[in-house]
Amino acid sequence: MKAEHPDSDAHLERCERCGRQTPHTVHIEIRTENPTTTNAAFSREPYRVSVCGICDDETVTRMNDA
């Protein structure tokens, strides 16, 4: 288990695994959704990736979903 000291780039979010507010590191990734198709270059979408600083649980959310 990691120390409970938030990283300078972290902010508090609810962690489902920990069951409480914990420091998370958040970043945006561009991911290819259908890498095997002929139009793979056009199937890239932004995703928000949040990683708990306590248990390393990762939550990925597609940004273009309303």
The first five atom37 places (N, CA, C, CB, O) and aatype in JSON, in Angstrom:
{
  "aatype": [12, 11, 0, 6, 8, 14, 3, 15, 3, 0, 8, 10, 6, 1, 4, 6, 1, 4, 7, 1, 5, 16, 14, 8, 16, 19, 8, 9, 6, 9, 1, 16, 6, 2, 14, 16, 16, 16, 2, 0, 0, 13, 15, 1, 6, 14, 18, 1, 19, 15, 19, 4, 7, 9, 4, 3, 3, 6, 16, 19, 16, 1, 12, 2, 3, 0],
  "atom_mask": [
    [1, 1, 1, 1, 1],
    [1, 1, 1, 1, 1],
    [1, 1, 1, 1, 1],
    [1, 1, 1, 1, 1],
    [1, 1, 1, 1, 1],
    [1, 1, 1, 1, 1],
    [1, 1, 1, 1, 1],
    [1, 1, 1, 1, 1],
    [1, 1, 1, 1, 1],
    [1, 1, 1, 1, 1],
    [1, 1, 1, 1, 1],
    [1, 1, 1, 1, 1],
    [1, 1, 1, 1, 1],
    [1, 1, 1, 1, 1],
    [1, 1, 1, 1, 1],
    [1, 1, 1, 1, 1],
    [1, 1, 1, 1, 1],
    [1, 1, 1, 1, 1],
    [1, 1, 1, 0, 1],
    [1, 1, 1, 1, 1],
    [1, 1, 1, 1, 1],
    [1, 1, 1, 1, 1],
    [1, 1, 1, 1, 1],
    [1, 1, 1, 1, 1],
    [1, 1, 1, 1, 1],
    [1, 1, 1, 1, 1],
    [1, 1, 1, 1, 1],
    [1, 1, 1, 1, 1],
    [1, 1, 1, 1, 1],
    [1, 1, 1, 1, 1],
    [1, 1, 1, 1, 1],
    [1, 1, 1, 1, 1],
    [1, 1, 1, 1, 1],
    [1, 1, 1, 1, 1],
    [1, 1, 1, 1, 1],
    [1, 1, 1, 1, 1],
    [1, 1, 1, 1, 1],
    [1, 1, 1, 1, 1],
    [1, 1, 1, 1, 1],
    [1, 1, 1, 1, 1],
    [1, 1, 1, 1, 1],
    [1, 1, 1, 1, 1],
    [1, 1, 1, 1, 1],
    [1, 1, 1, 1, 1],
    [1, 1, 1, 1, 1],
    [1, 1, 1, 1, 1],
    [1, 1, 1, 1, 1],
    [1, 1, 1, 1, 1],
    [1, 1, 1, 1, 1],
    [1, 1, 1, 1, 1],
    [1, 1, 1, 1, 1],
    [1, 1, 1, 1, 1],
    [1, 1, 1, 0, 1],
    [1, 1, 1, 1, 1],
    [1, 1, 1, 1, 1],
    [1, 1, 1, 1, 1],
    [1, 1, 1, 1, 1],
    [1, 1, 1, 1, 1],
    [1, 1, 1, 1, 1],
    [1, 1, 1, 1, 1],
    [1, 1, 1, 1, 1],
    [1, 1, 1, 1, 1],
    [1, 1, 1, 1, 1],
    [1, 1, 1, 1, 1],
    [1, 1, 1, 1, 1],
    [1, 1, 1, 1, 1]
  ],
  "atom_positions": [
    [[0.84, -1.18, 0.0], [0.0, 0.0, 0.0], [0.89, 1.24, 0.0], [-0.96, 0.0, 1.22], [1.91, 1.28, 0.69]],
    [[0.5, 2.23, -0.76], [1.27, 3.47, -0.85], [1.02, 4.36, 0.36], [0.93, 4.21, -2.12], [0.02, 4.22, 1.06]],
    [[1.94, 5.28, 0.59], [1.76, 6.27, 1.65], [0.6, 7.18, 1.29], [3.06, 7.09, 1.87], [0.31, 7.39, 0.11]],
    [[-0.06, 7.73, 2.29], [-1.22, 8.57, 2.06], [-0.86, 10.04, 1.93], [-2.21, 8.39, 3.18], [-1.57, 10.9, 2.45]],
    [[0.22, 10.35, 1.26], [0.62, 11.73, 1.03], [0.34, 12.06, -0.42], [2.11, 11.96, 1.39], [0.92, 11.45, -1.31]],
    [[-0.55, 13.04, -0.67], [-0.9, 13.34, -2.05], [0.27, 13.89, -2.85], [-2.04, 14.31, -2.1], [1.08, 14.67, -2.34]],
    [[0.35, 13.46, -4.08], [1.32, 13.97, -5.05], [0.95, 15.41, -5.36], [1.35, 13.09, -6.35], [-0.2, 15.8, -5.2]],
    [[1.91, 16.21, -5.8], [1.61, 17.61, -6.13], [0.66, 17.72, -7.3], [2.89, 18.36, -6.43], [-0.01, 18.74, -7.46]],
    [[0.57, 16.68, -8.15], [-0.33, 16.68, -9.29], [-1.65, 15.96, -8.99], [0.35, 16.04, -10.49], [-2.46, 15.77, -9.89]],
    [[-1.87, 15.56, -7.75], [-3.05, 14.78, -7.4], [-4.13, 15.67, -6.8], [-2.67, 13.67, -6.41], [-3.85, 16.74, -6.26]],
    [[-5.36, 15.21, -6.92], [-6.46, 15.87, -6.24], [-7.39, 14.8, -5.68], [-7.23, 16.82, -7.19], [-7.29, 13.63, -6.06]],
    [[-8.27, 15.17, -4.78], [-9.11, 14.2, -4.1], [-10.31, 13.8, -4.96], [-9.59, 14.75, -2.77], [-10.99, 14.66, -5.53]],
    [[-10.55, 12.51, -5.05], [-11.71, 11.93, -5.71], [-12.14, 10.72, -4.9], [-11.4, 11.53, -7.21], [-11.37, 10.19, -4.1]],
    [[-13.37, 10.31, -5.1], [-13.84, 9.09, -4.43], [-13.28, 7.88, -5.14], [-15.4, 9.04, -4.41], [-13.36, 7.75, -6.36]],
    [[-12.7, 6.98, -4.36], [-12.19, 5.71, -4.87], [-13.16, 4.63, -4.46], [-10.74, 5.41, -4.33], [-13.42, 4.44, -3.27]],
    [[-13.71, 3.91, -5.42], [-14.67, 2.85, -5.12], [-14.0, 1.7, -4.37], [-15.3, 2.33, -6.41], [-14.62, 1.1, -3.49]],
    [[-12.76, 1.4, -4.7], [-12.06, 0.29, -4.01], [-11.76, 0.66, -2.57], [-10.75, -0.07, -4.75], [-11.98, -0.14, -1.66]],
    [[-11.25, 1.88, -2.34], [-10.92, 2.32, -0.98], [-12.17, 2.7, -0.19], [-9.96, 3.51, -1.03], [-12.18, 2.61, 1.04]],
    [[-13.24, 3.12, -0.89], [-14.47, 3.5, -0.23], [-14.45, 4.87, 0.41], [0.0, 0.0, 0.0], [-15.23, 5.14, 1.33]],
    [[-13.55, 5.74, -0.06], [-13.46, 7.09, 0.52], [-12.76, 8.03, -0.46], [-12.69, 7.06, 1.87], [-12.32, 7.62, -1.53]],
    [[-12.67, 9.3, -0.06], [-11.94, 10.3, -0.85], [-10.45, 10.04, -0.7], [-12.31, 11.76, -0.41], [-9.95, 9.97, 0.42]],
    [[-9.75, 9.9, -1.81], [-8.31, 9.67, -1.79], [-7.65, 10.52, -2.86], [-7.99, 8.16, -2.01], [-8.31, 10.97, -3.79]],
    [[-6.34, 10.75, -2.74], [-5.65, 11.51, -3.78], [-5.58, 10.68, -5.06], [-4.22, 11.9, -3.31], [-5.27, 9.49, -5.03]],
    [[-5.86, 11.32, -6.17], [-5.81, 10.68, -7.48], [-4.95, 11.5, -8.42], [-7.24, 10.5, -8.07], [-4.91, 12.73, -8.33]],
    [[-4.25, 10.82, -9.3], [-3.55, 11.47, -10.4], [-4.44, 11.29, -11.62], [-2.1, 10.87, -10.63], [-4.88, 10.18, -11.91]],
    [[-4.69, 12.38, -12.33], [-5.6, 12.36, -13.47], [-4.89, 12.87, -14.7], [-6.86, 13.21, -13.18], [-4.16, 13.86, -14.65]],
    [[-5.12, 12.18, -15.83], [-4.58, 12.66, -17.11], [-5.52, 12.25, -18.23], [-3.15, 12.11, -17.35], [-6.41, 11.42, -18.05]],
    [[-5.32, 12.84, -19.39], [-6.12, 12.56, -20.58], [-5.25, 11.75, -21.54], [-6.64, 13.87, -21.26], [-4.09, 12.09, -21.78]],
    [[-5.82, 10.68, -22.09], [-5.14, 9.87, -23.09], [-5.98, 9.84, -24.36], [-4.89, 8.43, -22.57], [-7.21, 9.83, -24.3]],
    [[-5.33, 9.82, -25.49], [-6.0, 9.58, -26.76], [-5.82, 8.1, -27.06], [-5.43, 10.49, -27.92], [-4.7, 7.62, -27.23]],
    [[-6.94, 7.38, -27.13], [-6.88, 5.93, -27.35], [-7.55, 5.57, -28.67], [-7.56, 5.17, -26.18], [-8.55, 6.16, -29.06]],
    [[-6.98, 4.59, -29.35], [-7.57, 4.06, -30.57], [-8.59, 3.01, -30.16], [-6.49, 3.46, -31.54], [-8.26, 2.04, -29.49]],
    [[-9.85, 3.23, -30.58], [-10.92, 2.33, -30.15], [-10.99, 1.05, -30.96], [-12.23, 3.04, -30.22], [-11.33, 0.0, -30.42]],
    [[-10.69, 1.11, -32.25], [-10.78, -0.07, -33.13], [-9.47, -0.23, -33.89], [-11.98, 0.06, -34.11], [-9.42, 0.07, -35.08]],
    [[-8.42, -0.71, -33.24], [-7.1, -0.75, -33.88], [-7.0, -1.7, -35.07], [-6.08, -1.15, -32.86], [-6.08, -1.58, -35.87]],
    [[-7.92, -2.64, -35.21], [-7.82, -3.62, -36.29], [-8.57, -3.21, -37.55], [-8.34, -4.95, -35.82], [-8.48, -3.91, -38.56]],
    [[-9.3, -2.11, -37.53], [-10.05, -1.68, -38.7], [-9.17, -0.85, -39.63], [-11.28, -0.88, -38.29], [-8.12, -0.35, -39.23]],
    [[-9.62, -0.72, -40.87], [-8.87, 0.08, -41.84], [-8.93, 1.56, -41.51], [-9.41, -0.17, -43.25], [-8.09, 2.34, -41.98]],
    [[-9.91, 1.98, -40.71], [-10.05, 3.38, -40.32], [-9.56, 3.64, -38.9], [-11.5, 3.82, -40.45], [-10.04, 4.55, -38.23]],
    [[-8.6, 2.85, -38.46], [-8.11, 2.98, -37.08], [-7.59, 4.38, -36.77], [-7.01, 1.95, -36.82], [-7.71, 4.86, -35.64]],
    [[-7.01, 5.03, -37.76], [-6.47, 6.38, -37.55], [-7.57, 7.38, -37.21], [-5.72, 6.84, -38.78], [-7.31, 8.43, -36.63]],
    [[-8.82, 7.04, -37.58], [-9.93, 7.96, -37.34], [-10.8, 7.54, -36.15], [-10.79, 8.04, -38.58], [-11.81, 8.17, -35.87]],
    [[-10.4, 6.49, -35.46], [-11.21, 6.01, -34.34], [-10.58, 6.35, -33.0], [-11.43, 4.52, -34.45], [-10.79, 5.63, -32.02]],
    [[-9.81, 7.41, -32.95], [-9.18, 7.82, -31.69], [-10.11, 8.74, -30.91], [-7.82, 8.51, -31.95], [-10.74, 9.63, -31.48]],
    [[-10.17, 8.52, -29.62], [-11.04, 9.31, -28.75], [-10.3, 9.67, -27.47], [-12.34, 8.53, -28.42], [-9.42, 8.92, -27.03]],
    [[-10.64, 10.82, -26.86], [-10.01, 11.19, -25.58], [-10.66, 10.45, -24.41], [-10.1, 12.71, -25.36], [-11.88, 10.29, -24.35]],
    [[-9.82, 10.0, -23.5], [-10.28, 9.32, -22.29], [-9.66, 9.99, -21.08], [-9.93, 7.82, -22.33], [-8.49, 10.37, -21.11]],
    [[-10.44, 10.13, -20.01], [-9.96, 10.63, -18.73], [-9.53, 9.42, -17.91], [-11.06, 11.49, -17.99], [-10.33, 8.51, -17.68]],
    [[-8.28, 9.41, -17.47], [-7.74, 8.29, -16.69], [-7.4, 8.82, -15.3], [-6.47, 7.66, -17.39], [-6.59, 9.74, -15.15]],
    [[-8.01, 8.22, -14.3], [-7.81, 8.61, -12.91], [-7.25, 7.42, -12.14], [-9.15, 9.12, -12.26], [-7.83, 6.33, -12.17]],
    [[-6.12, 7.62, -11.45], [-5.47, 6.54, -10.71], [-5.39, 6.92, -9.23], [-4.04, 6.24, -11.29], [-4.87, 7.97, -8.87]],
    [[-5.92, 6.04, -8.39], [-5.9, 6.27, -6.95], [-4.46, 6.21, -6.43], [-6.78, 5.23, -6.21], [-3.71, 5.29, -6.76]],
    [[-4.09, 7.19, -5.63], [-2.76, 7.25, -5.06], [-2.55, 6.29, -3.9], [0.0, 0.0, 0.0], [-1.42, 6.12, -3.44]],
    [[-3.62, 5.64, -3.43], [-3.52, 4.7, -2.32], [-3.45, 3.26, -2.82], [-4.71, 4.88, -1.37], [-2.56, 2.5, -2.44]],
    [[-4.41, 2.88, -3.68], [-4.51, 1.47, -4.08], [-4.2, 1.23, -5.57], [-5.89, 0.95, -3.77], [-4.25, 0.09, -6.02]],
    [[-3.89, 2.28, -6.32], [-3.59, 2.19, -7.75], [-4.77, 1.76, -8.61], [-2.45, 1.23, -7.97], [-4.57, 1.36, -9.76]],
    [[-6.0, 1.82, -8.09], [-7.18, 1.49, -8.89], [-7.31, 2.54, -9.99], [-8.47, 1.43, -8.01], [-7.2, 3.74, -9.73]],
    [[-7.55, 2.09, -11.21], [-7.63, 2.98, -12.37], [-9.07, 3.05, -12.87], [-6.68, 2.5, -13.51], [-9.73, 2.02, -13.04]],
    [[-9.56, 4.27, -13.09], [-10.88, 4.5, -13.67], [-10.69, 5.22, -14.99], [-11.8, 5.31, -12.7], [-10.02, 6.25, -15.05]],
    [[-11.29, 4.66, -16.05], [-11.15, 5.23, -17.39], [-12.54, 5.63, -17.87], [-10.48, 4.22, -18.39], [-13.47, 4.82, -17.84]],
    [[-12.68, 6.88, -18.3], [-13.97, 7.39, -18.77], [-13.79, 8.01, -20.14], [-14.56, 8.41, -17.78], [-12.93, 8.87, -20.33]],
    [[-14.6, 7.58, -21.1], [-14.56, 8.16, -22.44], [-15.12, 9.57, -22.37], [-15.36, 7.29, -23.48], [-16.23, 9.76, -21.86]],
    [[-14.38, 10.55, -22.85], [-14.75, 11.96, -22.72], [-15.91, 12.37, -23.63], [-13.56, 12.82, -23.01], [-16.64, 13.31, -23.29]],
    [[-16.1, 11.72, -24.75], [-17.12, 12.12, -25.69], [-18.48, 11.51, -25.42], [-16.7, 11.76, -27.06], [-19.42, 11.75, -26.17]],
    [[-18.62, 10.73, -24.36], [-19.93, 10.19, -23.97], [-20.68, 11.23, -23.19], [-19.79, 8.88, -23.15], [-20.16, 11.78, -22.21]],
    [[-21.9, 11.52, -23.6], [-22.69, 12.54, -22.91], [-23.49, 11.94, -21.78], [-23.63, 13.23, -23.87], [-24.21, 12.66, -21.09]]
  ]
}
